[in-house]
Amino acid sequence: MSDPSKVNLSNVSVVLVGTRYPENIGAAARAMRNMGIKQLILVGPQNPDRAKIYKMATHAALGVIDRMKVYDNLKEALADFRYVVGTTARLGGQRKVVSSPSKLAQRLISISHQNKIAIMFGPEDRGLTNEDIRFCDILVNIPTAEFSSLNLAQAVMVMCYELFCFSRDKPAEFAPRLANRHELEAMYEQLKDVMMRISFINPANPDYFMNNLRHFGSRLQLRAKEVSIIRGICRQIDWFGKKRYQDGLEEGRDATDS
């Protein structure tokens, strides 16, 4: 049984999105192994050359490479995760919910015991896109001096090191079972559909409002039961709207008949 006062590293996975160079995958796996994190996920790697990956991973990290999973798209890769962390060097705009690596690791102490957590890194040349960060519950920025660009494996090492430090001796907080990404994405799609139907949001540009709603939902850290309640309310709104429409048609026919 995991210690509730520490980060449970067995529930933490590193997710590399669109990695360009296989050597960086191997170096990232080595950094993970150094810090006790063993789950690696690749999403759309541009060059997954196993020989080059193994060379940089070295013998100790070969198990990380052998266990790693590869997906074609981010939505599928994150479906089972209940808390997703995005790393970013760029701030401002839609990137508003930002934490430092140390503060993030402390927050993950309680979350990591009942929830699978993904730490996500973007491609070497541009990092995570705005589309990618929509899947994230929180963003983390690694502070640097004047030059903010870190090598991918360096960034992985910094994040894994902070998590490792808090896997040893930190106070615990209770955290419930959070909704996973599949449940959250289904809820957001249903909310968008209902709000467009009742003309609450502009159907020509629904994503502007939905991005704000996603930020709000991430701050709440919704539980699976709460997501189910919200979806039930959406279904009831949809049912009531259709019923009122049918009632109006019947009243119109009755008026015509009389």
C-alpha positions as CSV (number, residue, x, y, z in Angstrom):
1,M,0.0,0.0,0.0
2,S,1.3,3.5,-0.9
3,D,2.1,6.0,1.8
4,P,-0.6,8.8,1.7
5,S,2.0,11.4,2.7
6,K,4.0,10.9,-0.5
7,V,3.5,11.1,-4.3
8,N,2.6,7.6,-5.5
9,L,5.0,7.4,-8.5
10,S,3.3,4.1,-9.7
11,N,0.3,6.2,-10.8
12,V,2.4,8.8,-12.7
13,S,3.1,8.5,-16.5
14,V,5.2,10.7,-18.8
15,V,3.5,11.5,-22.1
16,L,5.7,12.7,-25.0
17,V,3.7,14.3,-27.8
18,G,5.1,14.5,-31.4
19,T,8.7,13.9,-30.4
20,R,11.0,14.5,-33.3
21,Y,14.2,12.8,-32.3
22,P,14.4,9.2,-31.0
23,E,17.5,10.0,-28.9
24,N,15.3,12.4,-26.8
25,I,12.9,9.6,-26.1
26,G,15.7,7.4,-24.8
27,A,17.2,10.2,-22.7
28,A,13.8,11.0,-21.3
29,A,13.3,7.3,-20.4
30,R,16.7,7.3,-18.6
31,A,15.7,10.4,-16.6
32,M,12.4,8.7,-15.6
33,R,14.2,5.6,-14.5
34,N,16.6,7.6,-12.4
35,M,13.7,9.1,-10.6
36,G,11.6,6.0,-10.2
37,I,8.9,6.7,-12.8
38,K,8.4,3.7,-15.2
39,Q,5.4,4.5,-17.4
40,L,6.2,6.2,-20.7
41,I,3.6,7.0,-23.4
42,L,4.4,8.3,-26.9
43,V,1.8,10.2,-29.0
44,G,2.4,10.5,-32.7
45,P,6.3,10.2,-32.5
46,Q,7.8,11.5,-35.7
47,N,10.7,9.0,-35.7
48,P,10.4,6.1,-33.2
49,D,13.6,4.4,-34.2
50,R,14.0,1.7,-31.5
51,A,17.8,1.3,-32.0
52,K,18.4,5.0,-31.4
53,I,16.0,5.1,-28.5
54,Y,17.7,2.1,-26.8
55,K,21.2,3.6,-27.3
56,M,20.3,6.7,-25.3
57,A,18.1,4.9,-22.7
58,T,21.1,2.8,-21.7
59,H,20.7,-0.7,-20.1
60,A,19.0,0.5,-16.8
61,A,16.1,2.2,-18.6
62,L,15.4,-0.5,-21.2
63,G,12.5,-1.7,-19.2
64,V,10.8,1.7,-19.5
65,I,11.2,1.5,-23.3
66,D,9.9,-2.1,-23.5
67,R,6.8,-1.2,-21.5
68,M,6.0,2.1,-23.3
69,K,2.8,2.6,-25.2
70,V,2.4,4.4,-28.5
71,Y,-0.8,6.1,-29.6
72,D,-1.8,8.0,-32.8
73,N,-3.8,10.8,-31.0
74,L,-3.8,12.5,-27.7
75,K,-7.5,12.0,-27.0
76,E,-7.0,8.2,-27.0
77,A,-3.8,8.3,-25.1
78,L,-5.3,10.3,-22.2
79,A,-8.7,8.6,-22.0
80,D,-7.9,6.7,-18.8
81,F,-6.1,9.5,-16.9
82,R,-7.9,11.5,-14.2
83,Y,-5.4,14.3,-13.9
84,V,-3.4,15.7,-16.8
85,V,-0.4,18.1,-16.3
86,G,0.9,20.1,-19.3
87,T,4.4,21.6,-19.4
88,T,4.8,24.9,-21.1
89,A,7.5,27.6,-21.6
90,R,5.0,30.1,-23.0
91,L,2.7,32.0,-20.7
92,G,-0.3,34.3,-21.3
93,G,-3.3,33.9,-23.6
94,Q,-5.1,30.6,-22.8
95,R,-2.2,29.5,-20.6
96,K,-3.5,30.9,-17.4
97,V,-3.4,28.1,-14.8
98,V,0.3,27.8,-14.2
99,S,2.2,26.2,-11.3
100,S,5.9,25.6,-10.5
101,P,7.3,22.0,-10.5
102,S,7.6,22.0,-6.8
103,K,4.1,23.3,-6.1
104,L,2.7,20.9,-8.6
105,A,4.5,17.9,-7.0
106,Q,3.1,18.9,-3.6
107,R,-0.4,19.1,-5.1
108,L,0.0,15.7,-6.6
109,I,0.6,14.0,-3.2
110,S,-3.1,13.6,-2.5
111,I,-4.2,13.2,-6.1
112,S,-1.8,10.5,-7.0
113,H,-3.1,7.8,-4.6
114,Q,-6.5,7.2,-6.3
115,N,-5.9,8.8,-9.7
116,K,-3.7,8.1,-12.8
117,I,-1.7,11.2,-13.6
118,A,-0.1,12.1,-16.9
119,I,2.8,14.6,-17.2
120,M,2.7,15.8,-20.8
121,F,5.5,17.3,-22.9
122,G,5.2,18.7,-26.4
123,P,7.5,18.5,-29.4
124,E,11.1,19.8,-29.2
125,D,10.6,22.7,-31.6
126,R,7.3,24.2,-30.5
127,G,6.0,22.5,-27.3
128,L,2.3,21.8,-26.6
129,T,-0.2,23.5,-28.8
130,N,-3.4,25.3,-27.6
131,E,-5.3,22.3,-28.8
132,D,-3.1,20.0,-26.7
133,I,-3.5,22.0,-23.5
134,R,-7.3,21.8,-23.6
135,F,-6.8,18.3,-22.3
136,C,-4.8,19.6,-19.3
137,D,-6.1,20.2,-15.8
138,I,-3.1,22.3,-14.9
139,L,-0.1,23.8,-16.6
140,V,3.4,23.8,-15.2
141,N,6.3,26.2,-16.1
142,I,9.9,25.4,-15.3
143,P,11.5,28.7,-14.3
144,T,14.7,29.6,-16.1
145,A,16.9,32.7,-16.5
146,E,17.0,34.6,-19.8
147,F,16.9,31.5,-22.0
148,S,13.6,29.6,-21.5
149,S,14.1,26.7,-23.9
150,L,15.1,23.4,-22.3
151,N,16.1,20.2,-24.0
152,L,13.2,17.7,-23.8
153,A,15.0,15.2,-21.6
154,Q,16.2,18.0,-19.3
155,A,12.6,19.1,-18.8
156,V,11.5,15.5,-18.1
157,M,14.3,15.2,-15.5
158,V,13.3,18.4,-13.7
159,M,9.7,17.3,-13.4
160,C,10.5,13.8,-12.4
161,Y,13.1,15.0,-9.8
162,E,10.5,17.2,-8.1
163,L,8.0,14.3,-8.1
164,F,10.6,12.0,-6.7
165,C,11.4,14.4,-3.9
166,F,7.8,14.5,-2.9
167,S,7.5,10.8,-3.1
168,R,9.6,10.5,0.0
169,D,8.2,12.6,2.8
170,K,5.3,15.1,2.3
171,P,2.1,15.6,4.2
172,A,-1.0,14.1,2.7
173,E,-4.4,15.5,1.8
174,F,-7.6,13.6,1.0
175,A,-8.5,13.5,-2.6
176,P,-11.5,11.7,-4.1
177,R,-11.6,9.7,-7.3
178,L,-11.6,12.3,-10.1
179,A,-13.4,12.0,-13.4
180,N,-11.2,10.7,-16.2
181,R,-10.6,12.5,-19.5
182,H,-13.2,10.3,-21.4
183,E,-15.9,11.3,-18.9
184,L,-14.9,15.0,-18.9
185,E,-14.7,15.2,-22.7
186,A,-18.2,13.7,-23.0
187,M,-19.5,16.2,-20.5
188,Y,-18.0,19.2,-22.3
189,E,-19.4,18.0,-25.7
190,Q,-22.9,17.6,-24.1
191,L,-22.7,21.0,-22.4
192,K,-21.6,22.7,-25.7
193,D,-24.5,21.0,-27.6
194,V,-27.1,22.0,-25.0
195,M,-25.9,25.6,-24.7
196,M,-25.9,26.1,-28.4
197,R,-29.5,24.7,-28.6
198,I,-30.7,27.2,-26.0
199,S,-28.7,30.0,-27.6
200,F,-26.5,30.6,-24.5
201,I,-23.4,30.5,-26.6
202,N,-22.7,31.6,-30.2
203,P,-22.8,28.5,-32.4
204,A,-20.4,30.2,-34.8
205,N,-17.6,30.3,-32.2
206,P,-18.4,28.0,-29.3
207,D,-14.8,27.2,-28.4
208,Y,-14.2,30.7,-27.0
209,F,-16.7,30.1,-24.2
210,M,-15.9,26.4,-23.8
211,N,-12.2,27.2,-23.1
212,N,-13.3,29.3,-20.2
213,L,-15.6,26.6,-19.0
214,R,-12.7,24.0,-19.2
215,H,-10.5,26.3,-17.1
216,F,-13.3,26.5,-14.5
217,G,-13.8,22.7,-14.6
218,S,-10.1,22.1,-14.1
219,R,-10.0,24.3,-11.0
220,L,-13.0,22.4,-9.5
221,Q,-11.3,18.9,-10.1
222,L,-14.6,17.3,-10.8
223,R,-15.5,13.9,-9.5
224,A,-17.0,11.2,-11.7
225,K,-20.3,11.5,-9.7
226,E,-20.4,15.3,-10.3
227,V,-19.8,14.9,-14.0
228,S,-22.7,12.4,-14.1
229,I,-25.0,15.0,-12.3
230,I,-24.1,17.7,-14.8
231,R,-24.8,15.4,-17.7
232,G,-28.1,14.5,-16.2
233,I,-29.0,18.2,-15.9
234,C,-28.1,18.6,-19.6
235,R,-30.4,15.7,-20.6
236,Q,-33.3,17.2,-18.6
237,I,-32.8,20.6,-20.3
238,D,-32.8,18.9,-23.7
239,W,-35.9,16.9,-22.8
240,F,-37.8,20.0,-21.5
241,G,-36.9,22.0,-24.5
242,K,-38.2,19.3,-26.9
243,K,-41.4,18.9,-24.7
244,R,-42.2,22.6,-24.8
245,Y,-41.7,22.6,-28.6
246,Q,-44.1,19.7,-29.0
247,D,-46.6,21.4,-26.6
248,G,-46.5,24.5,-28.8
249,L,-47.2,22.5,-31.9
250,E,-50.2,20.8,-30.3
251,E,-51.5,24.1,-29.0
252,G,-51.2,25.5,-32.5
253,R,-53.1,22.6,-34.0
254,D,-55.8,22.8,-31.4
255,A,-56.2,26.5,-32.1
256,T,-56.5,25.8,-35.8
257,D,-59.1,23.1,-35.3
258,S,-61.2,25.3,-33.2
